[in-house]
Structure formats: structure tokens, C-alpha cells
Amino acid sequence: MAGSRKGSKPLWPVRLVAWLIVLACIGMVVTACQYQHVDPPSSFNLSGTWVLNERESDSAPDPDEIRRREDRDVLRGRQRDARASSAFVVHDFPVVGATRMVIEQDDYSMGIEYDSGGYRDVTWGERTRDYWTIRAGWRDEALVIESRRDPISGTETMRLEADGRRLRVEVFVKTGGQDVRAVRVFDQQ
């Protein structure tokens, strides 16, 4: 038997180290694939006026309905942290309720004016603003904006379609209450 002769060393430590190296390499590759690039691709420009395509979009979340469901969850003991309410999702992630956006984009950031009167500035890279840590960059030909404020985290994935004339925004907000998923589709005017 290999490794059992007098004076020979067992092979299992060498194999274990080899497997650990392979797993570490796989982990680095997976992490690198998820890395967000902060330089906008030249083909990705959201500047312009975008109008909601209601037929292709999910309905906007109803904060009153969310609040009623969460109140029931509180009574049942399923939700305890009021800061984790998703009733504020329309406020914190205004794209889920917007029917019109005007976007200005440059090499460092973009500004979004919503029809509700709200305005949002998104800078490429990672920033902290109003208790939120926001990370914006590109992954798989899409702009990904990750926002985190304990205990809430949200991801907005913006992807251009139809030769850049359509914008698909997928939003997922995870809270300690009701999680929110929405797809909003906008056509450029």
C-alpha cells in the first residue's frame, strides 16, 4: 500500500493542500466575476428622459398594503424590528414607483430626477450617504447599485435593451419585514 512502507510519508496531507489551493482559486475566480467595474462602458449611457412602459412593468408597491401585512406579522411575532419595514421602499428606492425619470450621466456619476419630485445622485464606486452605504458599478453589461443600511439591503440592476432605447430595472429589497421584488421597464423618449 502506498504511504504505508516504513519511512515513507502519507500522501493525504499533500492531496489536502492541493485541494485547498484548487478551492481557493475557484473562490478567487467567482469573486472576480462578481466584481463591479466602476468605469462606465462607452456603450452604456442612460442620459435622457425615460417613461414607464406599464404593460412590461410590475405594479408599484403599495406602502399601505405592505404596512398592513407587516402589522399582522408583528402581531404573530414574525417581525420585531420596525426599522426593517419595507413600507419605505418607494421612498428609499424611488424607481419602483416612478413613471418618468430624467437622467444625466457622466464619467463619474449620474443624477436621476423622478416624476415624484425626488432627485438621486449616484456616484460610481462606493459611498456612504444618509446612513446608506451605496456601491455602484458595472457587472455583466448592467449597472448594479447595491444599497445597504442595516437591516435593509437592496439591489437595483439596470440593463439597456432594444439598442439602448429600453431600460429594464430589476429591484430586490431585502428587509426584516416583507421583501420587495419589482421589475420596471422604461422606454426612452
SVG drawing of the C-alpha trace seen along z (x, -y; Angstrom):
<svg xmlns="http://www.w3.org/2000/svg" viewBox="-53 -68 65 70">
<polyline fill="none" stroke="black" stroke-width="0.4" points="0.0,0.0 1.3,-3.4 2.3,-5.5 2.4,-2.6 6.0,-1.5 8.5,-2.2 10.0,-5.6 7.5,-6.9 5.2,-9.8 1.4,-9.6 0.1,-11.3 -3.2,-12.7 -1.6,-16.0 -0.3,-16.8 -3.6,-16.0 -5.4,-18.1 -3.2,-21.1 -3.7,-20.6 -7.5,-20.6 -7.4,-23.7 -5.3,-25.5 -7.9,-24.5 -10.8,-25.6 -9.0,-29.0 -8.5,-29.5 -12.2,-28.8 -13.2,-31.2 -11.0,-33.9 -12.4,-33.4 -16.0,-33.5 -15.2,-36.7 -13.6,-38.3 -16.7,-37.5 -18.9,-39.3 -16.6,-42.4 -18.2,-45.6 -16.2,-47.8 -16.6,-51.5 -15.7,-52.8 -18.9,-53.1 -18.7,-51.2 -18.8,-53.6 -21.9,-51.9 -23.8,-52.4 -25.4,-55.9 -28.7,-56.5 -28.8,-60.2 -32.3,-61.3 -35.9,-61.1 -37.4,-57.6 -41.1,-56.8 -42.6,-53.8 -43.8,-51.0 -46.8,-49.9 -47.5,-46.8 -44.0,-45.4 -43.6,-46.6 -44.7,-45.3 -47.1,-47.5 -45.6,-49.8 -45.6,-48.5 -48.4,-49.8 -46.9,-51.1 -50.3,-50.9 -50.8,-47.3 -47.2,-46.5 -47.7,-48.2 -50.9,-46.1 -49.1,-42.8 -46.2,-43.8 -48.6,-44.8 -50.1,-41.3 -46.6,-39.8 -45.7,-41.8 -48.9,-40.5 -47.9,-37.0 -44.3,-37.5 -42.7,-37.2 -41.3,-40.7 -39.8,-42.6 -37.7,-45.4 -39.7,-48.4 -36.6,-49.7 -36.9,-46.7 -40.2,-47.8 -40.4,-47.6 -43.2,-50.2 -40.5,-52.8 -39.3,-51.0 -40.9,-53.5 -39.1,-56.3 -35.7,-54.6 -35.8,-53.1 -37.9,-55.6 -37.5,-53.8 -40.2,-51.2 -42.8,-53.9 -41.6,-56.2 -43.5,-56.6 -40.9,-59.1 -37.2,-59.7 -34.8,-62.3 -31.2,-61.0 -28.0,-62.9 -24.8,-60.7 -21.1,-61.5 -17.9,-59.6 -18.2,-59.8 -21.9,-59.7 -25.4,-60.1 -28.3,-62.2 -31.9,-60.9 -34.9,-63.2 -38.1,-61.3 -41.6,-62.5 -42.5,-62.5 -40.1,-65.4 -37.3,-63.4 -33.7,-63.5 -31.0,-61.0 -27.3,-61.3 -25.4,-58.0 -21.5,-58.1 -19.6,-55.2 -17.8,-53.2 -18.7,-53.1 -20.0,-56.0 -21.8,-56.5 -24.8,-58.9 -27.6,-59.4 -26.7,-56.1 -26.7,-54.2 -23.6,-52.5 -24.1,-52.6 -21.9,-50.8 -22.4,-51.4 -20.6,-49.7 -21.0,-47.5 -21.3,-43.7 -22.4,-41.6 -23.2,-44.6 -25.6,-46.1 -25.3,-48.9 -25.7,-47.4 -26.5,-49.7 -26.2,-47.9 -27.5,-49.9 -27.2,-48.8 -28.4,-50.2 -28.9,-47.6 -31.2,-45.8 -32.2,-46.7 -30.3,-45.9 -31.3,-46.4 -30.0,-45.8 -31.1,-47.7 -29.9,-46.2 -30.2,-48.5 -29.8,-46.9 -30.3,-48.6 -32.3,-46.7 -33.6,-47.3 -30.5,-49.0 -30.3,-51.3 -33.9,-52.6 -35.3,-50.5 -34.2,-50.4 -35.0,-47.3 -34.7,-47.9 -34.8,-44.9 -35.2,-45.8 -34.8,-43.4 -35.0,-44.9 -34.4,-42.5 -35.8,-43.6 -36.7,-42.1 -40.3,-42.5 -41.8,-41.9 -39.1,-41.6 -39.9,-43.5 -39.1,-42.4 -40.1,-44.5 -39.3,-44.9 -39.8,-48.3 -39.3,-48.9 -38.8,-52.4 -38.7,-53.5 -36.6,-56.4 -38.5,-59.4"/>
</svg>
